[in-house]
Amino acid sequence: MYPSLRGKRVLVTGGGSGIGAGIVEEFARQNADVTFVDILNGESDAIAARTGAKFSRVDLTDIGATTQCIRRFIDADGPFDVLVNNAANDDRHKFDEVTEEYWNDRLNVNLKHQFFCAQAVAPGMREKGRGSIVNMGSISWHLALPDLVLYQTCKAAIEGLTRAMARELGRDNIRVNCVVPGNIKTPRQMQWYTPEAEAELVKAQCIQHRLEPRDVAALVTFLASDDARGMTGHEYFVDAGWR
């Protein structure tokens, strides 16, 4: 438990399923005041009911609607202390089949909103004199996995974005870090793996057990807490030693 997170205003993008849902649940367990956005209604409503978090349906590829929504949150309940840029989509795609339209769509889904969500919450964090932004990366580009060229391009850029924003916002006592998950067992990820492939994945890790969303959420909440007050501008892996 991190006492410094009690009552803190937390915004999580893509909090309706998978890793994002685990992050919402962990911040709620820390007695934070959690708001999350997602495009999934049913799953998100269930998580909100279970945790007491506030949910709004937002399409993060619509930057205007997204920033307006964040302003409404702030006007209603005050500035955020923590932003977790979690939302992403790792649909597989073939190099030769990528069109310009698909390129733009994937960058909007996986990268663009991270900057603009941070830009929207930063003024309130400046007013408070502190804040923590956690961007979600991916181990995929470090491993150069196949059929993910655009997703990996975005995830590599997020690590650069993290470094740049940490420098830009550091003088305002706003910390920016990146969490890099390995292969986390979620319903979405399980569609890509047979039991045999999953066993091979675990075998490639130093620690021989399957990672779950709670493993990522544990690091995210630490980085958001005052216990990590000296940590900014870097990426931190939760991959059981896979890389």
C-alpha positions in Angstrom: 0.0 0.0 0.0 1.2 3.5 -0.8 -0.3 6.1 1.6 0.6 8.9 -0.8 -2.0 7.6 -3.3 -4.9 7.8 -1.0 -7.4 10.3 -2.4 -5.2 11.1 -5.4 -7.0 11.9 -8.7 -6.0 9.2 -11.2 -6.9 9.1 -14.9 -6.4 5.8 -16.8 -6.9 5.4 -20.6 -8.0 2.1 -21.9 -9.1 1.0 -18.4 -11.9 -1.3 -19.5 -10.0 -4.5 -20.1 -6.7 -6.4 -19.8 -3.8 -4.5 -18.3 -5.8 -1.3 -18.0 -8.5 -3.0 -15.9 -5.8 -4.3 -13.6 -4.4 -0.8 -13.2 -7.8 0.6 -12.4 -8.4 -2.1 -9.8 -5.0 -1.5 -8.2 -5.4 2.2 -7.9 -8.9 1.6 -6.4 -7.3 -0.7 -3.9 -4.9 2.1 -3.0 -8.0 4.2 -2.2 -7.3 6.6 -5.0 -10.0 8.6 -6.8 -10.0 6.8 -10.2 -11.5 7.8 -13.5 -11.0 5.8 -16.7 -11.9 6.1 -20.3 -12.4 3.3 -22.9 -14.5 2.5 -26.0 -15.8 -0.7 -24.4 -19.2 -0.2 -22.6 -20.1 -3.6 -21.0 -16.7 -4.6 -19.6 -16.0 -1.0 -18.5 -19.4 -0.7 -16.7 -18.7 -3.9 -14.8 -15.2 -2.7 -13.7 -16.6 0.7 -12.6 -19.3 -1.1 -10.6 -16.8 -3.4 -9.0 -14.2 -0.8 -8.1 -16.1 2.4 -7.6 -14.1 4.1 -10.4 -15.8 6.5 -12.7 -16.0 5.5 -16.4 -16.6 7.5 -19.5 -16.8 6.2 -23.1 -14.2 8.1 -25.2 -12.7 7.4 -28.6 -9.1 8.5 -28.0 -8.5 8.8 -31.8 -10.8 11.9 -31.6 -8.3 14.3 -29.9 -10.8 17.1 -29.7 -13.4 15.0 -27.9 -10.8 13.5 -25.7 -9.3 16.8 -24.5 -12.8 18.2 -24.0 -13.7 15.1 -21.9 -10.6 15.6 -19.7 -11.4 19.2 -19.2 -14.9 18.2 -18.0 -13.4 15.8 -15.5 -11.1 18.5 -14.2 -13.9 21.1 -14.0 -16.1 18.7 -12.1 -13.6 17.2 -9.6 -10.3 19.1 -9.9 -7.0 18.5 -11.5 -5.5 15.0 -11.8 -2.4 13.9 -9.9 -1.7 10.9 -12.0 -2.2 10.0 -15.7 -1.7 6.5 -17.0 -1.5 6.4 -20.8 -2.4 2.8 -21.2 -4.8 2.5 -24.2 -3.4 0.7 -27.3 -4.2 -1.9 -29.9 -1.8 -4.6 -31.1 -3.7 -5.9 -34.1 -1.4 -7.9 -36.3 -0.6 -6.6 -39.8 1.6 -7.6 -42.8 4.3 -5.2 -43.9 3.3 -5.3 -47.6 -0.4 -4.6 -46.8 0.0 -1.4 -44.9 -1.6 1.6 -46.5 -1.3 5.2 -45.7 -4.8 5.2 -44.2 -3.9 2.2 -41.9 -0.6 3.9 -41.0 -2.4 7.0 -39.8 -5.0 4.9 -38.0 -2.5 2.9 -36.0 -0.5 6.0 -35.0 -3.7 7.6 -33.8 -4.7 4.5 -31.8 -1.3 3.8 -30.3 0.7 7.0 -30.0 -1.0 10.4 -30.7 -3.4 10.4 -27.7 -0.6 9.8 -25.2 0.9 13.2 -26.0 -2.4 15.1 -26.0 -3.7 13.5 -22.8 -0.5 14.5 -21.1 -0.9 18.0 -22.5 -4.4 18.2 -21.2 -3.6 17.2 -17.6 -0.3 19.1 -17.3 -1.7 22.5 -16.4 -3.6 21.1 -13.4 -0.5 19.2 -12.3 1.5 22.5 -12.5 -1.0 24.2 -10.3 -0.6 21.4 -7.7 3.1 21.6 -8.0 3.5 17.9 -8.7 2.3 15.0 -10.9 3.1 11.6 -12.3 2.5 10.5 -15.9 3.1 6.8 -16.7 3.2 5.9 -20.4 2.8 2.2 -21.4 5.4 0.8 -23.8 5.8 -2.7 -25.0 8.5 -5.4 -25.1 7.5 -6.2 -28.7 9.8 -3.7 -30.4 12.7 -4.7 -28.2 12.2 -8.3 -29.4 11.3 -7.3 -33.0 8.3 -9.6 -33.1 6.7 -10.3 -36.5 3.6 -8.7 -38.0 3.6 -5.7 -35.6 5.6 -3.1 -37.5 3.3 -0.1 -36.9 2.5 -1.1 -33.3 6.2 -1.5 -32.6 7.0 1.9 -34.3 4.6 3.6 -31.9 5.8 1.7 -28.8 9.4 2.7 -29.6 8.3 6.3 -30.1 6.6 6.2 -26.7 10.0 5.6 -25.0 11.4 8.7 -26.8 8.2 10.7 -25.9 8.7 9.7 -22.2 12.3 11.1 -22.2 11.3 14.3 -23.9 8.3 15.0 -21.7 10.3 14.2 -18.5 12.7 17.0 -19.5 9.9 19.4 -20.5 7.8 18.9 -17.4 10.5 18.1 -14.8 10.9 21.8 -13.7 7.2 21.7 -12.7 7.9 18.6 -10.5 5.9 16.4 -12.9 7.5 13.0 -13.4 7.2 11.0 -16.6 8.1 7.3 -16.8 7.4 4.4 -19.1 6.4 0.8 -18.1 7.3 -1.9 -20.6 5.2 -5.0 -20.1 6.4 -8.4 -21.3 3.7 -10.9 -22.4 0.9 -10.5 -19.9 -1.9 -13.1 -19.7 -5.1 -11.3 -20.7 -8.0 -12.6 -22.8 -6.8 -10.6 -25.8 -3.3 -12.0 -25.6 -4.5 -15.6 -25.3 -6.1 -15.4 -28.8 -2.5 -15.4 -30.2 -1.2 -18.5 -28.3 -1.7 -22.2 -28.2 -0.9 -24.0 -24.9 2.3 -25.2 -26.5 3.3 -21.6 -27.6 2.5 -20.3 -24.1 4.7 -22.9 -22.5 7.6 -21.9 -24.8 7.0 -18.3 -23.9 7.3 -19.0 -20.2 10.4 -21.2 -20.8 12.1 -18.2 -22.4 11.6 -16.1 -19.3 14.1 -16.1 -16.4 11.2 -16.4 -13.9 9.1 -19.4 -14.9 5.6 -18.2 -14.3 2.9 -16.4 -16.3 2.7 -12.7 -15.8 -0.7 -11.1 -15.1 -2.1 -7.6 -15.2 -1.6 -7.2 -11.5 2.2 -7.5 -12.0 2.2 -4.5 -14.3 -0.2 -2.6 -12.0 2.1 -3.0 -9.1 4.9 -1.1 -10.9 2.5 1.5 -12.2 1.2 2.4 -8.8 4.7 2.5 -7.4 5.8 4.9 -10.1 2.8 7.1 -9.4 3.4 7.2 -5.6 5.7 9.6 -3.7 8.0 6.6 -3.0 9.2 7.0 -6.6 9.7 10.8 -6.3 13.3 10.5 -7.7 12.4 8.5 -10.7 11.6 10.1 -14.1 12.5 9.9 -17.8 13.2 6.1 -17.9 11.5 2.8 -18.9 11.0 -0.1 -16.5 10.4 -3.6 -17.7 7.9 -6.1 -16.2 8.8 -9.1 -18.4 10.0 -11.9 -16.0 13.4 -11.6 -17.7 12.1 -12.5 -21.2 14.2 -9.8 -23.0 
